[in-house]
Amino acid sequence: MAMDINQAENQLIAALKEAPEYQDYVRQRDIVFNDSVSAALLKEYSNLQTKLQMYALTGKEAEQSDITRFQQLNGLMALSPQTGAYLLSKVRLQKLLADVFARLSESCDLPIEMPSL
């Protein structure tokens, strides 16, 4: 039984890597991370985004310096079409993965219930 699941997992991974969302993400990632400045900004952006999300999840107030820097980075990201395309492709891939996970969870009678915002 476990081997069947492992085989299905490998098939799912292969199918995901063939998906247009993944192909576009890899293409955009390679373009953006080829530039060291863009790569450094995206790394800082991602770290700050995670940090701010952690503040929100724990109910703590984020430091103003983090909020300000994140807003500055958002502005810088908007100036680069390549960075914007990368971030959009990343969101599309994350949505695909979230949809797959939601369907798997629901099929096991463990639905994911998301609060409305």
PyRosetta script that sets phi, psi and omega in degrees:
from pyrosetta import init, pose_from_sequence

init()
pose = pose_from_sequence("MAMDINQAENQLIAALKEAPEYQDYVRQRDIVFNDSVSAALLKEYSNLQTKLQMYALTGKEAEQSDITRFQQLNGLMALSPQTGAYLLSKVRLQKLLADVFARLSESCDLPIEMPSL")
pose.set_psi(1, -46.9)
pose.set_omega(1, -179.2)
pose.set_phi(2, -61.6)
pose.set_psi(2, -35.7)
pose.set_omega(2, 179.4)
pose.set_phi(3, -65.2)
pose.set_psi(3, -37.6)
pose.set_omega(3, 176.7)
pose.set_phi(4, -60.7)
pose.set_psi(4, -42.2)
pose.set_omega(4, 179.0)
pose.set_phi(5, -65.7)
pose.set_psi(5, -42.2)
pose.set_omega(5, 178.9)
pose.set_phi(6, -63.1)
pose.set_psi(6, -39.9)
pose.set_omega(6, 178.2)
pose.set_phi(7, -65.9)
pose.set_psi(7, -41.7)
pose.set_omega(7, 178.4)
pose.set_phi(8, -64.6)
pose.set_psi(8, -39.2)
pose.set_omega(8, 177.2)
pose.set_phi(9, -60.3)
pose.set_psi(9, -46.6)
pose.set_omega(9, 179.3)
pose.set_phi(10, -63.2)
pose.set_psi(10, -37.8)
pose.set_omega(10, 177.4)
pose.set_phi(11, -66.7)
pose.set_psi(11, -39.5)
pose.set_omega(11, 178.3)
pose.set_phi(12, -64.3)
pose.set_psi(12, -44.1)
pose.set_omega(12, 178.6)
pose.set_phi(13, -60.2)
pose.set_psi(13, -44.6)
pose.set_omega(13, 179.1)
pose.set_phi(14, -62.4)
pose.set_psi(14, -41.8)
pose.set_omega(14, 179.6)
pose.set_phi(15, -65.9)
pose.set_psi(15, -40.3)
pose.set_omega(15, 178.1)
pose.set_phi(16, -62.9)
pose.set_psi(16, -38.7)
pose.set_omega(16, 180.0)
pose.set_phi(17, -69.8)
pose.set_psi(17, -18.0)
pose.set_omega(17, 176.0)
pose.set_phi(18, -90.5)
pose.set_psi(18, -12.4)
pose.set_omega(18, -177.0)
pose.set_phi(19, -65.2)
pose.set_psi(19, 142.8)
pose.set_omega(19, 178.4)
pose.set_phi(20, -57.1)
pose.set_psi(20, -34.6)
pose.set_omega(20, 179.9)
pose.set_phi(21, -62.8)
pose.set_psi(21, -41.7)
pose.set_omega(21, 179.1)
pose.set_phi(22, -70.2)
pose.set_psi(22, -43.9)
pose.set_omega(22, -179.3)
pose.set_phi(23, -59.9)
pose.set_psi(23, -43.5)
pose.set_omega(23, 179.0)
pose.set_phi(24, -65.9)
pose.set_psi(24, -42.1)
pose.set_omega(24, 178.4)
pose.set_phi(25, -58.3)
pose.set_psi(25, -47.1)
pose.set_omega(25, -179.3)
pose.set_phi(26, -62.3)
pose.set_psi(26, -43.5)
pose.set_omega(26, 179.7)
pose.set_phi(27, -61.3)
pose.set_psi(27, -48.1)
pose.set_omega(27, -179.2)
pose.set_phi(28, -67.8)
pose.set_psi(28, -38.8)
pose.set_omega(28, 178.6)
pose.set_phi(29, -61.3)
pose.set_psi(29, -44.9)
pose.set_omega(29, -179.2)
pose.set_phi(30, -62.8)
pose.set_psi(30, -38.7)
pose.set_omega(30, 178.5)
pose.set_phi(31, -64.1)
pose.set_psi(31, -51.0)
pose.set_omega(31, -174.0)
pose.set_phi(32, -69.8)
pose.set_psi(32, -41.4)
pose.set_omega(32, -175.8)
pose.set_phi(33, -81.0)
pose.set_psi(33, -2.1)
pose.set_omega(33, 172.0)
pose.set_phi(34, -74.1)
pose.set_psi(34, -22.0)
pose.set_omega(34, 179.1)
pose.set_phi(35, -98.8)
pose.set_psi(35, 118.3)
pose.set_omega(35, -173.7)
pose.set_phi(36, -64.1)
pose.set_psi(36, -33.3)
pose.set_omega(36, 179.5)
pose.set_phi(37, -68.5)
pose.set_psi(37, -47.9)
pose.set_omega(37, 178.3)
pose.set_phi(38, -60.9)
pose.set_psi(38, -41.4)
pose.set_omega(38, -179.8)
pose.set_phi(39, -61.3)
pose.set_psi(39, -44.1)
pose.set_omega(39, -179.9)
pose.set_phi(40, -65.7)
pose.set_psi(40, -42.3)
pose.set_omega(40, 178.9)
pose.set_phi(41, -64.5)
pose.set_psi(41, -41.7)
pose.set_omega(41, 179.4)
pose.set_phi(42, -66.0)
pose.set_psi(42, -35.9)
pose.set_omega(42, 178.0)
pose.set_phi(43, -65.5)
pose.set_psi(43, -45.1)
pose.set_omega(43, 178.2)
pose.set_phi(44, -64.0)
pose.set_psi(44, -42.3)
pose.set_omega(44, 179.1)
pose.set_phi(45, -59.1)
pose.set_psi(45, -48.1)
pose.set_omega(45, -178.9)
pose.set_phi(46, -63.0)
pose.set_psi(46, -43.1)
pose.set_omega(46, 179.4)
pose.set_phi(47, -62.7)
pose.set_psi(47, -44.4)
pose.set_omega(47, 179.5)
pose.set_phi(48, -66.8)
pose.set_psi(48, -39.1)
pose.set_omega(48, 178.9)
pose.set_phi(49, -60.1)
pose.set_psi(49, -45.9)
pose.set_omega(49, 178.8)
pose.set_phi(50, -63.3)
pose.set_psi(50, -42.8)
pose.set_omega(50, -179.6)
pose.set_phi(51, -62.1)
pose.set_psi(51, -44.7)
pose.set_omega(51, 179.5)
pose.set_phi(52, -66.4)
pose.set_psi(52, -36.1)
pose.set_omega(52, 176.7)
pose.set_phi(53, -65.9)
pose.set_psi(53, -37.7)
pose.set_omega(53, 178.4)
pose.set_phi(54, -65.1)
pose.set_psi(54, -40.5)
pose.set_omega(54, 175.4)
pose.set_phi(55, -58.6)
pose.set_psi(55, -46.1)
pose.set_omega(55, -178.2)
pose.set_phi(56, -62.8)
pose.set_psi(56, -41.6)
pose.set_omega(56, -178.8)
pose.set_phi(57, -66.2)
pose.set_psi(57, -34.6)
pose.set_omega(57, -177.7)
pose.set_phi(58, -90.3)
pose.set_psi(58, -5.5)
pose.set_omega(58, 179.6)
pose.set_phi(59, 78.1)
pose.set_psi(59, 9.6)
pose.set_omega(59, 178.7)
pose.set_phi(60, -88.0)
pose.set_psi(60, 155.6)
pose.set_omega(60, 178.9)
pose.set_phi(61, -85.2)
pose.set_psi(61, 130.9)
pose.set_omega(61, -179.6)
pose.set_phi(62, -71.8)
pose.set_psi(62, 152.7)
pose.set_omega(62, 176.9)
pose.set_phi(63, -70.8)
pose.set_psi(63, 137.7)
pose.set_omega(63, -177.6)
pose.set_phi(64, -59.8)
pose.set_psi(64, -35.0)
pose.set_omega(64, 179.9)
pose.set_phi(65, -64.0)
pose.set_psi(65, -35.7)
pose.set_omega(65, 177.3)
pose.set_phi(66, -68.7)
pose.set_psi(66, -42.0)
pose.set_omega(66, 179.2)
pose.set_phi(67, -63.3)
pose.set_psi(67, -45.6)
pose.set_omega(67, -179.5)
pose.set_phi(68, -62.3)
pose.set_psi(68, -46.0)
pose.set_omega(68, -179.1)
pose.set_phi(69, -64.9)
pose.set_psi(69, -39.0)
pose.set_omega(69, 178.4)
pose.set_phi(70, -63.0)
pose.set_psi(70, -41.7)
pose.set_omega(70, 177.5)
pose.set_phi(71, -63.7)
pose.set_psi(71, -39.7)
pose.set_omega(71, 177.4)
pose.set_phi(72, -63.0)
pose.set_psi(72, -44.4)
pose.set_omega(72, 179.2)
pose.set_phi(73, -64.6)
pose.set_psi(73, -37.0)
pose.set_omega(73, 175.9)
pose.set_phi(74, -58.2)
pose.set_psi(74, -43.5)
pose.set_omega(74, 178.3)
pose.set_phi(75, -62.5)
pose.set_psi(75, -42.2)
pose.set_omega(75, 178.7)
pose.set_phi(76, -65.1)
pose.set_psi(76, -39.4)
pose.set_omega(76, -179.7)
pose.set_phi(77, -64.0)
pose.set_psi(77, -36.1)
pose.set_omega(77, -177.9)
pose.set_phi(78, -67.7)
pose.set_psi(78, -22.3)
pose.set_omega(78, -178.8)
pose.set_phi(79, -77.0)
pose.set_psi(79, -18.8)
pose.set_omega(79, -176.4)
pose.set_phi(80, -107.7)
pose.set_psi(80, 114.2)
pose.set_omega(80, 177.3)
pose.set_phi(81, -60.2)
pose.set_psi(81, -34.6)
pose.set_omega(81, -179.6)
pose.set_phi(82, -66.4)
pose.set_psi(82, -42.1)
pose.set_omega(82, 179.8)
pose.set_phi(83, -67.4)
pose.set_psi(83, -41.0)
pose.set_omega(83, 176.7)
pose.set_phi(84, -60.9)
pose.set_psi(84, -43.2)
pose.set_omega(84, 178.7)
pose.set_phi(85, -63.6)
pose.set_psi(85, -39.6)
pose.set_omega(85, 178.1)
pose.set_phi(86, -62.8)
pose.set_psi(86, -49.2)
pose.set_omega(86, -178.0)
pose.set_phi(87, -62.8)
pose.set_psi(87, -38.9)
pose.set_omega(87, 177.7)
pose.set_phi(88, -65.2)
pose.set_psi(88, -42.0)
pose.set_omega(88, 178.9)
pose.set_phi(89, -65.9)
pose.set_psi(89, -33.5)
pose.set_omega(89, 178.0)
pose.set_phi(90, -66.6)
pose.set_psi(90, -43.3)
pose.set_omega(90, 178.6)
pose.set_phi(91, -63.5)
pose.set_psi(91, -41.1)
pose.set_omega(91, 179.1)
pose.set_phi(92, -63.5)
pose.set_psi(92, -40.9)
pose.set_omega(92, 177.9)
pose.set_phi(93, -67.6)
pose.set_psi(93, -41.9)
pose.set_omega(93, 178.1)
pose.set_phi(94, -61.7)
pose.set_psi(94, -37.4)
pose.set_omega(94, 177.4)
pose.set_phi(95, -64.7)
pose.set_psi(95, -44.0)
pose.set_omega(95, 177.4)
pose.set_phi(96, -57.7)
pose.set_psi(96, -47.2)
pose.set_omega(96, -179.6)
pose.set_phi(97, -64.5)
pose.set_psi(97, -39.5)
pose.set_omega(97, 178.3)
pose.set_phi(98, -64.4)
pose.set_psi(98, -40.3)
pose.set_omega(98, 178.3)
pose.set_phi(99, -63.7)
pose.set_psi(99, -42.2)
pose.set_omega(99, 178.5)
pose.set_phi(100, -63.2)
pose.set_psi(100, -45.9)
pose.set_omega(100, -179.7)
pose.set_phi(101, -63.0)
pose.set_psi(101, -40.0)
pose.set_omega(101, 179.4)
pose.set_phi(102, -63.6)
pose.set_psi(102, -41.8)
pose.set_omega(102, 179.5)
pose.set_phi(103, -66.7)
pose.set_psi(103, -39.7)
pose.set_omega(103, 177.1)
pose.set_phi(104, -63.5)
pose.set_psi(104, -44.4)
pose.set_omega(104, -179.9)
pose.set_phi(105, -62.9)
pose.set_psi(105, -45.0)
pose.set_omega(105, 179.5)
pose.set_phi(106, -62.9)
pose.set_psi(106, -37.1)
pose.set_omega(106, -179.3)
pose.set_phi(107, -67.7)
pose.set_psi(107, -19.7)
pose.set_omega(107, 178.0)
pose.set_phi(108, -102.2)
pose.set_psi(108, 19.1)
pose.set_omega(108, -179.5)
pose.set_phi(109, 57.0)
pose.set_psi(109, 36.4)
pose.set_omega(109, 177.4)
pose.set_phi(110, -133.0)
pose.set_psi(110, 65.1)
pose.set_omega(110, -175.6)
pose.set_phi(111, -65.3)
pose.set_psi(111, 150.2)
pose.set_omega(111, 176.5)
pose.set_phi(112, -93.6)
pose.set_psi(112, 120.4)
pose.set_omega(112, -179.6)
pose.set_phi(113, -105.1)
pose.set_psi(113, 116.3)
pose.set_omega(113, -178.7)
pose.set_phi(114, -99.8)
pose.set_psi(114, 133.0)
pose.set_omega(114, 176.2)
pose.set_phi(115, -70.2)
pose.set_psi(115, 148.8)
pose.set_omega(115, 176.7)
pose.set_phi(116, -80.9)
pose.set_psi(116, 149.9)
pose.set_omega(116, -180.0)
pose.set_phi(117, -104.7)
pose.dump_pdb("model.pdb")
